[in-house]
């Protein structure tokens, strides 16, 4: 059964990649897509699988990456000890995306869902989280509402939200979250492989509903330079998290992943501001209040 589920999950993430890519093309009709089919060598120089990277640049979506991969083979034994299994033989497949819209009224979004097999151990991980730059709290409630609905049959929304709130955090910035959260889980293995598989596939299928209606609702909104300045400042915080704390970045680099595909998560434009503080009473000061755990 395991080999069959691995094949099915690999096919599922590629299908989801196609669906999301089409949705982006429908919304941003002039978007440029740079697709790479890449391969890698494992730790001992043998065939280690590969993936499909799609880099997007457009008018609505300033830059984005929608990637799938299926890797296999030997990994560094020292890194293997830090994972779940007891083998230096690894197989992993998944989808990972990051979308940085041009308009500051549209949130950035991140999503990934993955299946990993190391020796005799199998587990799943993933989730989706939103990084907005303007305090449209109805959008935050909508995003979380979709994930509440998705998680309801499994009774795990509260747990996955808490995990997300605690993971996507810049601890060096007084535990400020990079966004307003979503859901996140890792090392999922309940002992019922098929049940876990079905749940993760089901959850991943809710991503399109969770995000693109927000894009459609905000893509024609006006914005000014102050909105852009705040967006670029917060993108700086996003970069800090991805480079300092994100386990997915480390996993990709440690497993001889494709560096350009891993770092496609970084925004095209970003700004670092020394001792940044939003103007008192501004909408940006209000937005800063949302970068800490809240019930949506």
C-alpha positions in Angstrom: 0.0 0.0 0.0 2.8 2.4 0.8 4.3 2.5 -2.7 0.8 3.0 -4.2 0.1 5.9 -1.8 3.5 7.5 -2.7 2.6 7.4 -6.4 -0.8 8.8 -5.7 0.5 11.7 -3.6 3.1 12.6 -6.2 0.4 12.7 -8.9 -1.9 14.7 -6.6 0.6 17.5 -5.9 1.4 17.8 -9.6 -2.3 18.1 -10.4 -2.7 20.7 -7.7 0.2 22.6 -9.1 -1.5 22.7 -12.5 -4.8 23.9 -10.9 -3.1 26.7 -9.0 -1.1 27.7 -12.0 -4.2 28.0 -14.1 -6.0 30.0 -11.5 -3.1 32.5 -11.4 -3.1 32.7 -15.2 -6.8 33.4 -15.2 -6.4 36.3 -12.8 -3.2 37.7 -14.2 -3.6 37.2 -18.0 -0.2 38.7 -19.0 1.8 36.7 -16.4 5.2 35.3 -17.4 5.9 31.7 -16.3 9.4 30.2 -16.3 9.1 26.5 -15.9 12.2 24.3 -15.0 12.2 20.5 -14.9 15.2 19.8 -12.7 17.0 16.8 -11.4 19.4 16.2 -8.5 22.0 13.7 -7.3 21.8 12.1 -3.9 24.5 12.1 -1.3 26.6 9.5 -3.1 26.1 10.9 -6.5 23.3 8.7 -7.8 19.9 9.6 -9.3 18.1 11.5 -6.6 14.9 12.5 -8.3 13.9 16.1 -9.1 11.0 18.4 -9.5 9.1 21.0 -11.4 9.7 24.7 -10.6 7.4 27.4 -11.9 8.5 31.0 -11.4 5.8 33.6 -12.0 6.1 37.4 -12.7 3.1 39.4 -13.6 1.0 42.5 -12.9 -1.1 41.1 -10.1 1.4 38.5 -8.8 4.7 40.4 -8.7 6.7 37.2 -8.1 5.7 33.7 -7.1 6.9 30.2 -7.1 4.7 27.1 -7.4 6.9 24.1 -7.1 6.6 20.3 -6.9 9.4 17.8 -6.2 9.9 14.1 -5.7 13.4 13.3 -4.3 14.9 10.0 -3.4 18.2 8.3 -2.5 20.9 8.6 0.1 21.1 11.7 2.3 23.9 12.9 4.6 24.0 10.5 7.6 24.4 13.4 10.1 21.3 15.1 8.7 19.4 11.8 8.6 19.8 11.6 12.4 17.8 14.8 12.8 14.8 13.5 10.9 12.2 11.0 12.0 13.5 7.7 10.6 16.5 5.6 11.4 17.9 5.4 7.8 19.9 7.6 5.4 17.6 6.5 2.6 15.0 9.2 2.0 12.0 9.7 -0.3 9.9 12.8 -0.2 7.3 14.5 -2.5 5.3 17.6 -2.1 4.0 21.0 -3.3 5.3 24.3 -2.0 4.3 27.7 -3.1 4.8 31.4 -2.2 2.9 34.2 -3.8 4.0 37.9 -3.4 1.3 40.1 -5.0 2.2 43.6 -6.3 -0.7 45.4 -4.6 -0.2 45.9 -0.9 -3.9 45.4 -0.3 -3.5 41.7 -1.4 -1.8 39.5 1.2 1.2 37.3 0.5 0.5 33.6 1.0 2.5 30.4 1.6 1.4 26.8 1.3 3.0 23.4 1.3 1.9 19.8 1.7 4.4 16.9 1.7 4.8 13.2 2.3 8.1 11.8 3.5 9.4 8.2 3.8 12.7 7.6 5.6 13.5 4.0 6.2 10.5 2.4 7.9 9.0 5.8 8.9 6.4 7.7 7.0 4.9 11.0 7.9 3.1 14.1 6.5 3.5 17.8 7.0 2.2 21.1 5.6 -0.2 23.9 6.0 -1.0 27.4 4.7 -0.5 30.8 6.2 -1.4 34.4 5.2 0.8 37.5 5.4 -1.3 40.6 4.9 -0.1 44.2 4.9 -3.4 46.0 5.4 -5.9 45.5 8.2 -8.8 44.0 6.3 -9.8 41.8 9.1 -12.7 40.3 7.1 -10.1 38.8 4.8 -8.3 37.2 7.8 -11.6 35.8 9.1 -12.4 34.4 5.6 -9.0 32.7 5.2 -9.2 31.1 8.7 -12.9 30.3 8.1 -12.0 28.1 5.0 -9.4 26.2 7.1 -11.8 25.8 10.0 -14.3 24.2 7.5 -11.6 22.1 6.0 -10.4 20.8 9.4 -13.9 20.3 10.9 -14.2 16.6 9.9 -10.9 15.9 11.6 -11.3 18.1 14.7 -7.8 19.5 14.4 -8.2 23.2 13.5 -7.4 24.6 16.9 -4.3 22.4 17.2 -3.0 23.2 13.7 -3.7 26.9 14.2 -1.8 27.0 17.5 1.1 25.1 15.8 1.1 27.7 13.0 0.9 30.6 15.4 3.9 29.3 17.3 6.0 28.3 14.2 5.9 31.2 11.8 7.4 33.6 14.4 10.5 35.8 14.4 11.6 35.0 17.9 14.3 37.6 17.6 11.6 40.2 17.0 9.8 39.8 20.4 8.0 36.7 19.0 6.2 38.7 16.3 4.5 36.5 13.8 5.4 37.0 10.1 1.7 37.1 9.3 -1.7 36.2 10.7 -1.2 32.5 10.7 -3.4 29.7 9.3 -2.7 26.0 9.8 0.5 24.0 10.1 1.4 20.5 11.1 4.5 18.3 10.9 5.5 14.7 11.6 1.9 13.5 11.2 1.6 9.8 11.6 -1.4 8.5 13.5 -0.7 4.8 12.7 -3.4 4.8 10.0 -1.5 5.6 6.8 -4.5 5.7 4.5 -6.5 7.9 6.9 -3.6 10.4 7.2 -3.1 10.4 3.4 -6.8 11.1 2.7 -6.9 14.0 5.3 -3.8 15.7 3.9 -5.1 15.4 0.3 -8.4 16.8 1.4 -6.8 19.8 3.3 -4.5 20.6 0.4 -7.5 20.8 -2.0 -8.9 23.8 0.1 -6.0 26.1 -0.7 -7.5 27.6 -3.9 -10.7 28.4 -2.1 -8.8 30.0 0.9 -6.8 32.5 -1.1 -7.9 33.4 -4.6 -11.2 34.9 -3.7 -9.3 37.4 -1.5 -7.1 38.2 -4.5 -10.2 38.8 -6.7 -11.7 41.1 -4.1 -8.6 43.3 -3.6 -6.8 43.3 -7.0 -8.4 46.5 -8.2 -7.9 48.4 -5.0 -6.1 51.7 -5.0 -2.9 52.1 -3.0 -0.3 54.7 -2.2 3.4 54.9 -1.5 2.9 54.6 2.3 1.1 51.3 1.6 4.1 50.1 -0.5 6.6 51.2 2.1 4.8 49.2 4.8 4.5 46.2 2.5 8.2 46.2 1.7 9.1 46.6 5.4 7.0 43.6 6.3 8.6 41.6 3.4 11.9 42.2 5.2 10.4 40.4 8.2 9.3 37.6 5.9 12.9 37.2 4.6 14.2 37.2 8.1 12.0 34.2 9.0 12.7 32.3 5.9 16.5 32.6 6.1 16.8 32.3 9.9 14.1 30.0 11.1 12.3 28.1 8.4 12.8 24.3 8.6 11.7 23.8 5.0 14.5 26.0 3.7 17.1 24.0 5.8 15.6 20.7 4.7 15.9 21.7 1.0 19.5 22.8 1.3 20.6 19.9 3.4 19.1 17.3 1.0 20.9 18.8 -2.0 17.8 20.5 -3.2 17.8 23.1 -6.0 18.9 26.4 -4.4 17.0 28.6 -6.8 13.8 26.6 -6.3 14.2 26.8 -2.5 14.9 30.6 -2.4 12.1 31.4 -4.8 10.2 32.1 -1.6 11.9 35.5 -1.3 10.2 38.6 -2.6 11.4 40.5 -5.6 11.4 43.8 -3.7 12.1 44.3 0.0 13.1 47.1 2.3 14.9 47.1 5.6 14.3 50.0 7.9 16.4 50.7 10.9 14.3 50.7 14.1 11.1 50.8 12.0 7.9 52.0 13.8 4.7 52.9 12.0 3.2 56.3 12.5 1.0 56.6 15.6 -2.6 56.2 14.9 -2.0 54.9 11.3 -3.6 51.9 9.7 -0.1 50.4 9.7 0.1 50.6 13.5 -3.3 48.9 13.6 -2.0 46.2 11.3 1.0 45.6 13.6 -1.4 44.5 16.3 -2.5 41.5 14.1 1.0 39.9 14.0 0.4 38.1 17.2 -2.0 35.2 17.9 -5.6 36.0 17.6 -8.9 34.1 17.3 -10.3 34.6 13.8 
